[in-house]
Amino acid sequence: MKKQLKNVIKVTDDFTNEERIILRDHLALERTKLANERTLLSYLRASLYLFLGGSALIGLNHEVLGNLKWVGNAGVFFSVLFLVIGIYRFVVLKKHLKKFVQ
């Protein structure tokens, strides 16, 4: 069960570096690091938008639009989920990239 769960949330393939990296490879690693940071910022942005939308729906006057509290709660839940997934993917890929440099 634990192995199946690891396969579901696997971010990168297991790869071992057998050779010393050259300049081209070093530059590719730097581009990948920057892309990883950009992806983390995208997850953070999406999480903040979901949180703001969810909290606005929770605080809305429900007499006019009906009961939208459950939509607001779902937005807040998914914002936390996006944040956790984004940070997890960032950390895993960062550790994976450090293996190539060493």
Secondary structure, DSSP 4 states (H G I P E B T S, - for coil): -HHHHHHHS--S------S---HHHHHHHHHHHHHHHHHHHHHHHHHHHHHHHHHHHHTS-HHHH---HHHHHHHHHHHHHHHHHHHHHHHHHHHHHHHHH-
